């Protein structure tokens, strides 16, 4: 209602608020999930290739000292 108001001094504020809501909605529902999916696909494609390139594929992960504690604590 403020964006369509007859009072000219409040209309720009209403238009700015509506524009911000539309922009944030589009970013939240469309752009962010699409970018996440794109980056995830690139990571799945390039991850093994990069690991092969740097030669870290056969290394074992570091041991967790709490889980592998010989004292059983």
C-alpha positions as CSV (number, residue, x, y, z in Angstrom):
1,X,0.0,0.0,0.0
2,X,2.8,2.4,0.7
3,X,4.3,2.0,-2.8
4,X,0.9,2.9,-4.4
5,X,0.1,5.6,-2.0
6,X,-1.0,9.1,-3.0
7,X,1.6,10.7,-0.7
8,X,4.6,11.2,-2.9
9,X,7.2,11.2,-0.1
10,X,6.6,7.6,1.0
11,X,6.2,5.9,-2.3
12,X,10.0,5.6,-3.0
13,X,10.5,3.9,0.4
14,X,7.7,1.4,-0.4
15,X,9.2,0.7,-3.8
16,X,12.6,0.1,-2.3
17,X,11.2,-2.2,0.4
18,X,9.3,-4.2,-2.2
19,X,12.4,-4.4,-4.5
20,X,14.5,-5.6,-1.6
21,X,11.9,-8.3,-0.7
22,X,11.7,-9.6,-4.3
23,X,15.5,-9.5,-4.6
24,X,16.1,-11.4,-1.4
25,X,13.5,-14.0,-2.3
26,X,15.0,-14.6,-5.7
27,X,18.5,-14.9,-4.2
28,X,17.3,-17.3,-1.5
29,X,15.1,-19.6,-3.6
30,X,16.9,-19.6,-6.9
31,X,20.4,-18.2,-7.1
32,X,22.0,-19.7,-3.9
33,X,20.7,-23.3,-4.5
34,X,21.8,-23.1,-8.2
35,X,25.3,-21.8,-7.3
36,X,25.6,-24.5,-4.6
37,X,24.6,-27.2,-7.1
38,X,27.1,-25.9,-9.6
39,X,30.0,-25.7,-7.1
40,X,29.2,-29.2,-5.8
41,X,29.2,-30.6,-9.3
42,X,32.6,-28.9,-10.0
43,X,34.0,-30.2,-6.8
44,X,32.9,-33.8,-7.5
45,X,34.3,-33.6,-11.0
46,X,37.6,-31.9,-10.2
47,X,38.3,-33.3,-6.7
48,X,39.5,-36.7,-7.8
49,X,41.6,-35.2,-10.6
50,X,43.3,-32.8,-8.3
51,X,44.0,-35.5,-5.7
52,X,45.5,-37.7,-8.4
53,X,47.6,-34.7,-9.7
54,X,49.1,-33.9,-6.2
55,X,49.4,-37.6,-5.3
56,X,47.4,-37.6,-2.1
57,X,45.0,-40.3,-3.0
58,X,46.7,-43.2,-1.2
59,X,47.4,-41.4,2.1
60,X,45.5,-42.5,5.2
61,X,43.6,-39.9,7.2
62,X,45.3,-38.8,10.4
63,X,44.4,-40.9,13.4
64,X,42.0,-39.4,16.0
65,X,43.9,-39.5,19.4
66,X,40.7,-39.7,21.4
67,X,39.3,-42.7,19.5
68,X,42.6,-44.6,19.1
69,X,43.8,-44.0,22.7
70,X,45.6,-47.2,23.8
71,X,44.8,-46.6,27.4
72,X,41.1,-47.0,26.7
73,X,40.2,-43.6,28.2
